[in-house]
Each structure stands twice: as C-alpha cells, then as structure tokens.
Amino acid sequence: MGESDRTSHQAEFQDRLRAGDRHRAAEEMEHARAEYLQALAYAETHLGKESPEVDRACLALASLYSALDEPAEELAALERRVGIRRRKGKVAEVVDALQDVAQCLGDQKKSDEALAAYAEAVKLCDERVEAHRPMLRSTLLYLGNLLLRLDRPAEALPHFERGLRLCRQEQPFPAFGAARLLLHRGEALLALQREEEAIPLLAQAIPLLSHRSQRPSTSVGKLSYYLANHYQRLGRYGEAERAYATATLQTATGEKPNFHNLAYILQAWGANDLKQQRPDRAERHLRRGLKAALRAHAAHDPDVLSIQQDLVNLFIPAKRYAEAETVLTEMVAACQHPDFTDGASRERFHNNLGFVQVHLEEFPKAELNLRRALAEPTKDENCFVIKNLGLMYQKMGYVTEAIQEYERALPLFEKHHGADHAVATFIREALTELRAA
C-alpha cells in the first residue's frame, strides 16, 4: 500500500470514529455502536488487523460496551488490544492494555482474573529500566487498590511501599503519583488499625491531591473524611472543618458524585459545628446531608433517619417545636414502610413526635402518637412514653391522670436508667408540684 493510500484510509477511519464519538456524546448509543463497528471493519480491511487503528476502535467499543453494561463484549474488545500489543512486543503498550483488562475484570467481580492480569503486568516490568518505572508504579497502585477493595489491606501494603520506593528513583520526582501511593498506603494502614502511622500520610497527601489542578476524587473525599474525624476526636475542630470542606468538595464535584458518602461527611461536619457552638451552620450542613442521603437511599433507610434525628435534636432544645414536628412526621411516615422492622426506633419516633405536639398543645395528635409508641415494647418498658403521657395530662390540667402516669414512669426510670437520671428528677419535681396543687 502506498503512503498516500494509507493516509487516505486513515483519514476515512478517523471520520468514522469521530462520527461514533458524536453519537456517543449525544447519547445515541446504537448509532455510536454502528459507527464504531464500521470504523473497526474499515481499519481491519484497509489498514490491517494488527494496526493502531484497530487498537483504537477496540478501545472506543470497549468504552461504549461499559456504558451499555455489556461486560462480555467490553472484555473481549480489551483482550483483543492486549493480543495486538503483545505481538508488537512493546512492554509499555502491553502493560497499559493489561491495566485496562484488569480494571474491567475487577469491575465485573472477577477478582482472581484481575489480580492475575495485574501480576502479569508487574512481571513484564523491570524496575532497573528507567522507562519501565512509571508504568510499574501505576500498576502497583491499581493492584494495591484492588486488594483494598477485596478487604486484603495487608497484601496491598507492600505494593504501595514498592511504588513509593520507585518514586524515589525517578527524576523528576513524580509528586502526584507519590501522593496517590501515600494516600492509599494510609488507607491500608487505617484498615489494619494502625492509625498513628496512617494519619501523617493522609495529612501529607491530601493537600496535594485536592489541589485545583487535580480532578476531584471519591477516594480523596473518603480519606479526607477519616482525617477530619480524627481531628474532631482530638478537639482540633478548625483542622477538622477544613478537612470536612475538602471531603465535601471532592465527593460532591466528581464525575460521579457519591451521595451516600456525601451524606456521612455533611452529618459529621454538622456535629463538628455543634462542638464549636455553631448551630446555624450545623443545621445547614445537616439539611444538605439529608438531601444527599435521600438521593442515595429510600426515606426509611437508617442513614436518612439518622440525619433527621440529628435535626430534631437541634430543634427541640431550641424550642423549635413546629420544625421538629415537620421532620418527625416524615420519620413516622417512613417507618411505616413494610421493610422497616426496627420497633425500638418506631417507638422513639412516635414518642418524640408526641412530645413536640404536647409542647405545641396539639393534644389529640400527641395522645395518638404516644399511644402508638406504647404499642412497641422496649427494653426500658416505654418509660419515656409514659412520662410524656404524664406531661401531656399535666399541661391539659388533668392532675389525677398526670400523677397516675408519672407514678408509673418513675420506678421504671429508676429501674432502667438510675434514680439520678435527669428525667427521674424531673418526674419527682412534677409529682411534688401536682400533689401540692
């Protein structure tokens, strides 16, 4: 084939590939599939079955198959690229293709095959050869991360450590590559409960990896959250706040935001705000966390209800009973779902709703919810509910009924929570006042 003919065929191939890209961008997936397959067939016919153009068409098809959730087709396309590159004998190209195959296998839960592909890629590299070190380092990172996902941190750790040794041999020093290895080495150490060794690594890596020049990463977000929790436990609330802000940004702004993780981060950030006596900020973070949780879970999920409970715990001490009632009404409705089986939580939600309705002087609603709470037996024999019935009758001016309920509640509190419990003290004082009336 003459050079002008090859150039012409390459241009035709490029046009067909670009047509597929345009359809893919417009989410016209079947049109994209047709164009990519035509590009592949054209390259095979006119440029050769081992040509770089066939390699590129296979990669485009593999990406499309991944988006369409067609795992067998995706894997076949990626494995064809490995075959093409093996026959060329260029180590860097083979390792790159093996990394793609290993990632695909890992995503398909074929862990042993994925580990084997990574092991083959590692074996191909010779760390004495300068040109091999960057691809060996990246393979070790991916291999270690797969082992972390498989809950095998002890096996992952040596791969991260070997990668870091390679970094020290490279010129110029690969700062971002080293930071990623440090980050995940810290993650492995956390999984091994070696927090004292892990935290300095996270503190060193996260500022670099969260720089605006780097793409947001769910991994950086998750480990920033762990770092923030560590600072919060130490009472270093300012440092915790900065780490929670980093965790939020990394988790919320990535290509695929992780709303489950985001909810946890914002809830913890709200707790950090409260420890700094900043309830307004805590409320804002909890409300954002609730929105994220509802994007990841159904309304009856414990993660959703936990954030709602934190909001209620914010509103009741501030005597914002109407706002507490709104949230608790949603919680009570959620716990009626047939998949919700936590009777103790259902009792607590009805009891809390009844309590705020007592303070709002919505007595018929309050009694209905308190009676519903009594239908859910608890380990402490529903003593909080019985106390709230006494409070309701007291506020209604029904002295005899109030005394009766308080007298039922007091020995239960003393039995289950101790005579010095704050609510036991409240009941004794209320009884003294009612008996003197």
The 8 nearest C-alpha neighbors of each residue, nearest first, counted from 0:
[[1, 4, 5, 2, 3, 46, 45, 6],
 [0, 2, 4, 3, 5, 6, 7, 8],
 [1, 3, 5, 4, 6, 0, 7, 8],
 [2, 4, 6, 5, 1, 7, 0, 8],
 [3, 5, 7, 1, 6, 2, 8, 0],
 [6, 4, 8, 2, 7, 3, 9, 1],
 [7, 5, 9, 3, 4, 8, 2, 10],
 [6, 8, 4, 10, 5, 9, 3, 11],
 [9, 7, 11, 5, 10, 6, 12, 4],
 [10, 8, 12, 6, 11, 7, 5, 13],
 [9, 11, 13, 7, 8, 12, 6, 14],
 [12, 10, 8, 14, 13, 9, 7, 15],
 [11, 13, 9, 15, 10, 14, 38, 8],
 [14, 12, 10, 16, 11, 15, 17, 9],
 [13, 15, 11, 17, 12, 16, 18, 10],
 [16, 14, 18, 12, 38, 17, 13, 34],
 [15, 17, 13, 19, 18, 14, 38, 35],
 [18, 16, 20, 14, 19, 15, 13, 21],
 [19, 17, 15, 21, 16, 20, 14, 22],
 [18, 20, 31, 34, 16, 22, 17, 21],
 [19, 21, 17, 23, 18, 22, 24, 16],
 [22, 20, 24, 18, 23, 19, 17, 25],
 [23, 21, 27, 31, 25, 19, 24, 20],
 [22, 24, 26, 20, 25, 21, 31, 28],
 [23, 25, 21, 26, 22, 20, 27, 19],
 [24, 26, 22, 23, 27, 21, 28, 20],
 [27, 25, 23, 24, 28, 22, 31, 21],
 [28, 26, 22, 25, 30, 23, 29, 31],
 [27, 29, 31, 26, 30, 23, 32, 22],
 [30, 28, 32, 31, 27, 33, 22, 23],
 [29, 31, 33, 32, 28, 27, 22, 34],
 [32, 30, 19, 28, 22, 34, 29, 23],
 [31, 33, 29, 35, 30, 34, 28, 36],
 [32, 34, 30, 36, 31, 35, 37, 29],
 [35, 33, 19, 37, 31, 36, 32, 15],
 [34, 36, 38, 32, 37, 19, 33, 16],
 [37, 35, 39, 33, 38, 34, 32, 40],
 [36, 38, 34, 40, 35, 39, 41, 33],
 [39, 37, 35, 41, 36, 15, 40, 12],
 [38, 40, 36, 42, 56, 37, 41, 53],
 [41, 39, 37, 43, 42, 38, 36, 44],
 [40, 42, 38, 44, 39, 43, 45, 37],
 [41, 43, 46, 39, 45, 44, 40, 53],
 [42, 44, 48, 47, 40, 41, 46, 45],
 [45, 43, 41, 42, 46, 47, 40, 48],
 [44, 46, 42, 43, 41, 47, 8, 5],
 [47, 45, 42, 43, 50, 44, 48, 5],
 [48, 46, 43, 50, 49, 45, 44, 42],
 [47, 49, 43, 50, 53, 46, 42, 44],
 [50, 48, 47, 83, 53, 51, 54, 43],
 [49, 51, 47, 52, 53, 48, 46, 54],
 [52, 50, 54, 53, 55, 49, 46, 56],
 [51, 53, 55, 50, 54, 42, 56, 46],
 [54, 52, 56, 50, 55, 51, 42, 39],
 [53, 55, 51, 57, 52, 80, 56, 58],
 [56, 54, 52, 58, 57, 53, 51, 59],
 [55, 57, 53, 59, 39, 58, 54, 52],
 [58, 56, 60, 76, 54, 55, 59, 61],
 [57, 59, 61, 55, 56, 60, 62, 54],
 [60, 58, 56, 62, 57, 61, 55, 63],
 [59, 61, 63, 57, 62, 58, 64, 56],
 [62, 60, 73, 58, 64, 63, 59, 76],
 [61, 63, 65, 59, 60, 64, 58, 66],
 [64, 62, 60, 66, 65, 61, 67, 59],
 [63, 65, 67, 69, 61, 73, 66, 62],
 [64, 66, 68, 62, 63, 67, 73, 69],
 [65, 67, 63, 64, 68, 62, 69, 61],
 [66, 68, 64, 65, 69, 63, 28, 70],
 [69, 67, 65, 66, 70, 64, 73, 63],
 [68, 70, 64, 67, 72, 71, 65, 73],
 [71, 69, 73, 72, 68, 74, 65, 64],
 [72, 70, 74, 73, 69, 75, 64, 76],
 [71, 73, 75, 74, 70, 69, 76, 64],
 [74, 72, 61, 70, 64, 76, 71, 75],
 [73, 75, 77, 71, 76, 72, 78, 70],
 [74, 76, 72, 78, 77, 73, 79, 71],
 [77, 75, 57, 79, 73, 74, 78, 61],
 [78, 76, 74, 80, 79, 75, 100, 61],
 [77, 79, 81, 75, 80, 76, 74, 82],
 [78, 80, 82, 76, 77, 81, 75, 83],
 [81, 79, 83, 77, 78, 82, 54, 84],
 [82, 80, 78, 84, 96, 79, 83, 93],
 [83, 81, 79, 85, 80, 84, 86, 78],
 [84, 82, 80, 81, 86, 49, 85, 79],
 [83, 85, 87, 81, 93, 86, 82, 92],
 [86, 84, 88, 82, 87, 83, 93, 81],
 [85, 87, 88, 84, 83, 82, 89, 49],
 [88, 86, 84, 85, 89, 83, 93, 49],
 [87, 89, 85, 86, 90, 84, 93, 92],
 [90, 88, 92, 91, 87, 93, 84, 85],
 [91, 89, 93, 92, 94, 88, 123, 124],
 [90, 92, 94, 93, 89, 95, 134, 131],
 [91, 93, 95, 90, 94, 89, 84, 96],
 [94, 92, 90, 96, 84, 95, 91, 85],
 [93, 95, 97, 120, 91, 96, 92, 90],
 [94, 96, 92, 98, 93, 97, 91, 99],
 [97, 95, 93, 99, 81, 98, 94, 92],
 [98, 96, 94, 100, 99, 95, 116, 101],
 [99, 97, 101, 95, 96, 100, 94, 102],
 [98, 100, 102, 96, 97, 101, 103, 95],
 [99, 101, 97, 103, 98, 102, 77, 104],
 [102, 100, 113, 104, 98, 116, 103, 99],
 [101, 103, 105, 99, 104, 100, 98, 106],
 [102, 104, 100, 106, 101, 105, 99, 107],
 [105, 103, 107, 113, 101, 109, 106, 102],
 [104, 106, 102, 108, 107, 110, 113, 103],
 [105, 107, 103, 104, 108, 102, 109, 110],
 [106, 108, 104, 105, 109, 103, 70, 110],
 [109, 107, 105, 110, 106, 104, 113, 111],
 [110, 108, 104, 107, 105, 112, 111, 113],
 [109, 111, 113, 105, 108, 112, 114, 104],
 [110, 112, 114, 113, 109, 115, 105, 104],
 [111, 113, 115, 114, 110, 109, 116, 104],
 [114, 112, 101, 110, 104, 116, 115, 105],
 [113, 115, 117, 111, 112, 116, 118, 110],
 [114, 116, 118, 112, 113, 117, 119, 111],
 [117, 115, 113, 119, 101, 118, 114, 97],
 [116, 118, 120, 114, 119, 115, 101, 142],
 [119, 117, 115, 121, 116, 120, 114, 122],
 [120, 118, 122, 116, 117, 121, 115, 123],
 [119, 121, 117, 94, 123, 118, 122, 97],
 [120, 122, 118, 119, 124, 123, 135, 117],
 [123, 121, 119, 124, 120, 118, 125, 117],
 [124, 122, 120, 121, 119, 125, 90, 94],
 [125, 123, 122, 121, 131, 135, 126, 120],
 [124, 126, 127, 128, 131, 123, 132, 122],
 [125, 127, 128, 132, 131, 124, 129, 135],
 [126, 128, 125, 129, 132, 131, 124, 130],
 [129, 127, 126, 131, 130, 125, 132, 124],
 [128, 130, 131, 132, 127, 126, 169, 133],
 [129, 131, 128, 132, 133, 134, 91, 126],
 [132, 130, 129, 128, 124, 134, 133, 126],
 [131, 133, 135, 126, 129, 134, 130, 136],
 [134, 132, 136, 135, 131, 137, 130, 165],
 [135, 133, 137, 136, 132, 131, 138, 91],
 [134, 136, 132, 138, 133, 137, 124, 121],
 [137, 135, 162, 133, 139, 134, 138, 132],
 [136, 138, 140, 134, 139, 135, 141, 133],
 [139, 137, 135, 141, 140, 136, 142, 134],
 [138, 140, 142, 136, 158, 137, 141, 143],
 [139, 141, 137, 143, 138, 142, 159, 144],
 [142, 140, 144, 138, 143, 139, 145, 137],
 [143, 141, 139, 145, 144, 140, 138, 117],
 [144, 142, 155, 146, 140, 145, 141, 158],
 [143, 145, 147, 141, 146, 142, 140, 148],
 [144, 146, 148, 142, 147, 143, 141, 149],
 [145, 147, 149, 143, 151, 144, 155, 148],
 [148, 146, 144, 150, 152, 149, 145, 151],
 [149, 147, 145, 150, 146, 144, 151, 152],
 [148, 150, 146, 147, 151, 145, 110, 152],
 [151, 149, 147, 148, 152, 146, 190, 145],
 [150, 152, 146, 147, 149, 154, 153, 155],
 [153, 151, 155, 187, 147, 154, 150, 156],
 [152, 154, 155, 156, 151, 191, 187, 157],
 [155, 153, 152, 151, 156, 157, 146, 158],
 [156, 154, 143, 152, 146, 153, 158, 157],
 [155, 157, 159, 158, 153, 154, 184, 152],
 [158, 156, 160, 159, 155, 161, 154, 153],
 [157, 159, 161, 139, 160, 156, 155, 143],
 [160, 158, 162, 156, 161, 157, 180, 184],
 [159, 161, 157, 163, 162, 158, 156, 164],
 [162, 160, 164, 158, 163, 159, 157, 165],
 [161, 163, 136, 159, 165, 160, 164, 139],
 [162, 164, 166, 160, 165, 161, 177, 159],
 [165, 163, 161, 167, 166, 162, 160, 168],
 [164, 166, 162, 168, 163, 167, 161, 132],
 [167, 165, 163, 169, 168, 164, 173, 177],
 [166, 168, 164, 165, 169, 163, 172, 170],
 [167, 169, 165, 166, 170, 164, 172, 132],
 [170, 168, 166, 172, 167, 171, 165, 173],
 [171, 169, 172, 168, 173, 167, 166, 129],
 [170, 172, 169, 173, 174, 168, 166, 167],
 [171, 173, 170, 169, 174, 166, 167, 168],
 [174, 172, 176, 175, 177, 166, 171, 169],
 [175, 173, 177, 176, 172, 178, 166, 207],
 [174, 176, 178, 177, 173, 179, 208, 207],
 [177, 175, 179, 173, 178, 174, 180, 166],
 [176, 178, 180, 174, 175, 179, 173, 163],
 [179, 177, 204, 175, 181, 176, 180, 182],
 [180, 178, 182, 176, 181, 177, 175, 183],
 [179, 181, 177, 183, 178, 182, 159, 184],
 [182, 180, 178, 184, 179, 183, 200, 185],
 [183, 181, 179, 185, 180, 201, 184, 204],
 [182, 184, 186, 185, 180, 181, 187, 179],
 [183, 185, 181, 187, 186, 182, 159, 180],
 [184, 186, 197, 188, 183, 182, 187, 200],
 [185, 187, 183, 189, 184, 188, 190, 182],
 [188, 186, 152, 190, 184, 189, 185, 156],
 [187, 189, 191, 185, 193, 197, 190, 186],
 [190, 188, 192, 186, 191, 194, 187, 193],
 [189, 191, 187, 188, 192, 186, 152, 193],
 [190, 192, 188, 189, 193, 187, 152, 153],
 [193, 191, 189, 190, 194, 188, 195, 187],
 [194, 192, 188, 189, 191, 195, 196, 197],
 [193, 195, 197, 189, 196, 192, 198, 188],
 [196, 194, 197, 193, 198, 199, 192, 189],
 [195, 197, 194, 193, 198, 199, 188, 200],
 [198, 196, 185, 194, 188, 200, 195, 199],
 [197, 199, 201, 200, 195, 196, 194, 202],
 [200, 198, 202, 201, 197, 203, 196, 195],
 [201, 199, 203, 198, 197, 202, 185, 181],
 [202, 200, 198, 204, 203, 182, 199, 205],
 [201, 203, 199, 200, 204, 205, 198, 206],
 [202, 204, 200, 201, 205, 199, 206, 207],
 [205, 203, 178, 201, 182, 207, 202, 206],
 [204, 206, 208, 207, 201, 209, 202, 203],
 [207, 205, 209, 208, 204, 210, 203, 202],
 [206, 208, 210, 205, 209, 204, 178, 175],
 [209, 207, 205, 210, 206, 213, 204, 178],
 [208, 210, 206, 207, 205, 211, 213, 215],
 [211, 209, 212, 207, 208, 213, 206, 214],
 [210, 212, 213, 209, 214, 215, 208, 207],
 [211, 213, 210, 214, 209, 208, 207, 215],
 [214, 212, 211, 210, 208, 209, 215, 207],
 [213, 215, 216, 212, 253, 211, 209, 208],
 [216, 214, 249, 253, 252, 213, 209, 217],
 [215, 217, 219, 218, 249, 253, 220, 214],
 [216, 218, 220, 250, 219, 221, 249, 215],
 [219, 217, 221, 220, 216, 222, 250, 249],
 [218, 220, 216, 222, 217, 221, 223, 249],
 [219, 221, 246, 249, 217, 223, 250, 218],
 [222, 220, 224, 218, 223, 219, 217, 246],
 [221, 223, 225, 224, 219, 220, 226, 218],
 [224, 222, 226, 246, 220, 225, 221, 242],
 [223, 225, 227, 221, 222, 226, 246, 243],
 [226, 224, 222, 228, 223, 227, 229, 221],
 [225, 227, 223, 229, 224, 228, 222, 230],
 [228, 226, 239, 242, 224, 230, 229, 225],
 [229, 227, 231, 225, 230, 226, 224, 232],
 [230, 228, 226, 232, 227, 231, 225, 233],
 [229, 231, 235, 239, 227, 233, 228, 232],
 [230, 232, 228, 234, 233, 236, 229, 239],
 [231, 233, 229, 234, 230, 228, 235, 236],
 [234, 232, 230, 231, 235, 229, 236, 228],
 [233, 235, 231, 236, 232, 230, 239, 274],
 [236, 234, 230, 233, 231, 238, 237, 239],
 [235, 237, 239, 231, 234, 238, 240, 271],
 [238, 236, 240, 239, 235, 241, 230, 231],
 [239, 237, 241, 240, 236, 235, 242, 230],
 [238, 240, 227, 236, 230, 242, 237, 241],
 [241, 239, 243, 237, 238, 242, 236, 244],
 [242, 240, 244, 238, 243, 239, 245, 237],
 [241, 243, 227, 245, 239, 244, 240, 223],
 [244, 242, 246, 240, 245, 241, 227, 224],
 [245, 243, 241, 247, 242, 246, 240, 248],
 [244, 246, 242, 248, 243, 247, 249, 241],
 [247, 245, 220, 243, 223, 249, 244, 224],
 [248, 246, 244, 250, 245, 249, 251, 243],
 [247, 249, 245, 251, 250, 246, 252, 244],
 [248, 250, 215, 220, 246, 216, 247, 251],
 [251, 249, 217, 220, 247, 248, 256, 252],
 [252, 250, 256, 248, 249, 247, 253, 261],
 [253, 251, 248, 249, 250, 256, 215, 254],
 [254, 252, 215, 256, 255, 251, 216, 250],
 [253, 255, 256, 252, 215, 216, 214, 251],
 [254, 256, 253, 257, 252, 251, 217, 250],
 [257, 255, 251, 253, 250, 258, 252, 254],
 [256, 258, 259, 260, 250, 261, 255, 251],
 [257, 259, 261, 291, 260, 295, 256, 262],
 [258, 260, 262, 295, 261, 257, 292, 263],
 [261, 259, 263, 262, 258, 257, 264, 221],
 [262, 260, 258, 264, 263, 259, 250, 257],
 [261, 263, 288, 292, 291, 265, 259, 260],
 [264, 262, 266, 260, 261, 265, 267, 259],
 [263, 265, 261, 267, 266, 262, 268, 224],
 [266, 264, 268, 288, 284, 262, 267, 263],
 [267, 265, 269, 263, 268, 285, 264, 288],
 [266, 268, 270, 264, 269, 265, 263, 271],
 [269, 267, 265, 271, 270, 266, 243, 264],
 [270, 268, 281, 272, 266, 267, 271, 284],
 [269, 271, 267, 273, 272, 268, 274, 266],
 [270, 272, 268, 274, 269, 273, 267, 236],
 [273, 271, 269, 277, 275, 281, 270, 274],
 [274, 272, 276, 270, 275, 277, 271, 278],
 [273, 275, 271, 272, 276, 270, 277, 236],
 [274, 276, 272, 273, 277, 271, 236, 278],
 [277, 275, 273, 274, 278, 272, 271, 279],
 [276, 278, 272, 273, 275, 279, 280, 281],
 [279, 277, 281, 280, 273, 276, 282, 272],
 [280, 278, 282, 281, 277, 283, 272, 284],
 [281, 279, 283, 282, 278, 277, 284, 272],
 [280, 282, 269, 278, 272, 284, 279, 283],
 [281, 283, 285, 279, 280, 284, 286, 278],
 [284, 282, 280, 286, 281, 285, 287, 279],
 [283, 285, 287, 281, 265, 269, 282, 286],
 [284, 286, 288, 282, 287, 266, 283, 269],
 [285, 287, 289, 283, 288, 284, 282, 290],
 [288, 286, 284, 290, 285, 289, 283, 291],
 [287, 289, 262, 285, 265, 291, 286, 290],
 [288, 290, 292, 286, 291, 287, 285, 306],
 [289, 291, 287, 293, 288, 292, 286, 294],
 [292, 290, 258, 288, 294, 262, 289, 293],
 [293, 291, 289, 295, 262, 294, 290, 303],
 [292, 294, 296, 290, 295, 291, 289, 297],
 [295, 293, 291, 292, 296, 258, 290, 259],
 [294, 296, 292, 293, 259, 258, 291, 297],
 [297, 295, 293, 292, 294, 300, 298, 303],
 [296, 298, 300, 299, 293, 295, 303, 294],
 [297, 299, 300, 333, 303, 293, 296, 304],
 [300, 298, 333, 297, 334, 301, 339, 304],
 [299, 301, 303, 302, 297, 298, 296, 304],
 [302, 300, 304, 303, 305, 299, 298, 306],
 [303, 301, 305, 300, 304, 306, 292, 296],
 [304, 302, 301, 305, 300, 292, 306, 298],
 [303, 305, 307, 301, 306, 302, 308, 300],
 [306, 304, 308, 302, 307, 303, 301, 309],
 [307, 305, 309, 308, 304, 303, 289, 310],
 [306, 308, 304, 310, 309, 305, 311, 303],
 [309, 307, 311, 305, 306, 310, 304, 312],
 [308, 310, 312, 306, 307, 311, 313, 305],
 [311, 309, 313, 307, 308, 312, 314, 306],
 [312, 310, 308, 314, 323, 313, 309, 315],
 [311, 313, 309, 310, 314, 315, 308, 316],
 [312, 314, 310, 311, 315, 309, 316, 317],
 [313, 315, 319, 311, 317, 312, 323, 316],
 [314, 316, 318, 317, 312, 319, 313, 320],
 [317, 315, 318, 314, 313, 312, 319, 311],
 [316, 318, 314, 315, 319, 313, 320, 312],
 [319, 317, 315, 320, 316, 314, 321, 358],
 [320, 318, 314, 317, 322, 321, 315, 323],
 [319, 321, 323, 318, 322, 355, 315, 324],
 [320, 322, 324, 323, 319, 325, 359, 355],
 [323, 321, 325, 324, 320, 319, 326, 314],
 [322, 324, 320, 311, 326, 321, 325, 314],
 [325, 323, 321, 327, 322, 326, 328, 320],
 [326, 324, 322, 328, 323, 327, 321, 329],
 [325, 327, 329, 323, 328, 324, 330, 307],
 [326, 328, 330, 324, 329, 325, 352, 323],
 [327, 329, 331, 325, 330, 326, 324, 332],
 [330, 328, 332, 326, 327, 331, 333, 325],
 [331, 329, 327, 333, 332, 328, 334, 326],
 [330, 332, 328, 334, 333, 329, 348, 327],
 [331, 333, 329, 330, 335, 334, 328, 336],
 [334, 332, 299, 330, 335, 331, 298, 336],
 [333, 335, 331, 336, 332, 339, 299, 345],
 [336, 334, 333, 332, 337, 339, 331, 299],
 [335, 337, 334, 339, 338, 333, 299, 332],
 [338, 336, 339, 335, 340, 334, 333, 299],
 [337, 339, 336, 340, 299, 335, 334, 341],
 [340, 338, 336, 337, 334, 341, 299, 335],
 [339, 341, 342, 338, 337, 334, 345, 336],
 [342, 340, 344, 343, 339, 345, 334, 346],
 [341, 343, 345, 344, 375, 340, 346, 376],
 [342, 344, 346, 345, 341, 377, 347, 375],
 [345, 343, 347, 346, 342, 341, 348, 334],
 [344, 346, 342, 348, 347, 343, 334, 349],
 [347, 345, 372, 343, 344, 349, 375, 348],
 [346, 348, 344, 350, 345, 349, 351, 343],
 [349, 347, 351, 345, 350, 346, 331, 352],
 [350, 348, 352, 368, 372, 346, 351, 347],
 [349, 351, 347, 353, 369, 348, 352, 372],
 [352, 350, 354, 348, 353, 349, 347, 355],
 [353, 351, 349, 354, 355, 350, 327, 324],
 [352, 354, 365, 350, 356, 368, 369, 351],
 [355, 353, 351, 357, 352, 356, 350, 387],
 [354, 356, 358, 357, 352, 320, 353, 359],
 [357, 355, 359, 353, 361, 365, 358, 354],
 [358, 356, 360, 354, 355, 359, 391, 365],
 [357, 359, 355, 360, 356, 354, 320, 361],
 [358, 360, 356, 357, 361, 355, 320, 321],
 [361, 359, 357, 358, 362, 356, 394, 365],
 [362, 360, 356, 359, 364, 357, 363, 365],
 [361, 363, 365, 360, 364, 357, 366, 356],
 [364, 362, 366, 365, 361, 367, 360, 368],
 [365, 363, 367, 362, 366, 361, 368, 356],
 [364, 366, 353, 362, 356, 368, 363, 367],
 [367, 365, 369, 363, 368, 364, 370, 362],
 [366, 368, 364, 370, 365, 369, 371, 363],
 [369, 367, 371, 349, 353, 365, 370, 366],
 [368, 370, 372, 366, 350, 371, 353, 367],
 [371, 369, 373, 367, 372, 368, 366, 374],
 [372, 370, 368, 374, 369, 373, 367, 349],
 [371, 373, 346, 369, 349, 374, 370, 350],
 [374, 372, 370, 375, 371, 381, 369, 376],
 [373, 375, 371, 372, 376, 370, 346, 369],
 [374, 376, 373, 346, 372, 342, 377, 343],
 [377, 375, 374, 380, 381, 373, 378, 343],
 [378, 376, 380, 379, 381, 343, 375, 346],
 [377, 379, 380, 376, 381, 415, 343, 382],
 [378, 380, 377, 381, 415, 382, 411, 412],
 [379, 381, 377, 378, 382, 376, 411, 383],
 [382, 380, 384, 383, 379, 377, 385, 373],
 [381, 383, 385, 408, 384, 380, 411, 379],
 [384, 382, 386, 385, 381, 387, 408, 350],
 [383, 385, 387, 381, 386, 382, 350, 369],
 [384, 386, 388, 382, 387, 383, 408, 404],
 [385, 387, 389, 383, 384, 388, 408, 405],
 [388, 386, 390, 384, 389, 385, 391, 354],
 [389, 387, 391, 385, 390, 386, 392, 384],
 [388, 390, 401, 404, 386, 387, 392, 405],
 [391, 389, 387, 393, 388, 392, 394, 386],
 [392, 390, 388, 394, 389, 393, 357, 387],
 [391, 393, 401, 395, 397, 389, 394, 390],
 [392, 394, 390, 396, 401, 395, 391, 397],
 [393, 395, 391, 396, 392, 390, 397, 357],
 [396, 394, 392, 393, 397, 391, 362, 360],
 [395, 397, 393, 394, 398, 392, 401, 391],
 [398, 396, 392, 395, 400, 393, 399, 401],
 [397, 399, 401, 400, 396, 393, 402, 433],
 [400, 398, 402, 401, 397, 403, 392, 433],
 [401, 399, 403, 402, 398, 397, 392, 404],
 [400, 402, 389, 392, 398, 393, 404, 403],
 [403, 401, 405, 399, 400, 404, 406, 398],
 [402, 404, 400, 406, 401, 405, 399, 407],
 [405, 403, 389, 407, 401, 406, 402, 385],
 [404, 406, 408, 402, 389, 407, 403, 386],
 [405, 407, 403, 404, 409, 408, 402, 410],
 [408, 406, 404, 405, 409, 403, 410, 385],
 [407, 409, 405, 382, 411, 386, 406, 385],
 [408, 410, 412, 411, 406, 407, 423, 405],
 [411, 409, 413, 412, 408, 414, 407, 406],
 [410, 412, 414, 408, 409, 413, 382, 415],
 [413, 411, 409, 416, 415, 414, 410, 423],
 [412, 414, 417, 418, 410, 411, 416, 415],
 [415, 413, 411, 412, 410, 417, 416, 418],
 [414, 416, 412, 379, 413, 411, 417, 378],
 [417, 415, 412, 413, 414, 420, 418, 411],
 [418, 416, 413, 419, 420, 414, 415, 412],
 [417, 419, 413, 420, 423, 416, 412, 424],
 [418, 420, 417, 421, 423, 424, 413, 416],
 [419, 421, 423, 422, 417, 418, 416, 424],
 [420, 422, 424, 423, 425, 419, 418, 426],
 [421, 423, 425, 424, 420, 426, 412, 419],
 [424, 422, 426, 420, 425, 421, 412, 409],
 [423, 425, 421, 427, 422, 426, 428, 420],
 [424, 426, 422, 428, 423, 427, 429, 421],
 [427, 425, 429, 423, 428, 424, 430, 422],
 [428, 426, 430, 424, 429, 425, 431, 423],
 [427, 429, 431, 425, 426, 430, 432, 424],
 [430, 428, 426, 432, 431, 427, 433, 425],
 [429, 431, 433, 427, 432, 428, 434, 426],
 [432, 430, 428, 434, 429, 433, 435, 427],
 [431, 433, 429, 435, 430, 434, 428, 436],
 [434, 432, 430, 436, 435, 431, 429, 398],
 [435, 433, 431, 436, 432, 430, 402, 398],
 [434, 436, 432, 433, 431, 430, 429, 398],
 [435, 433, 434, 432, 398, 431, 430, 429]]
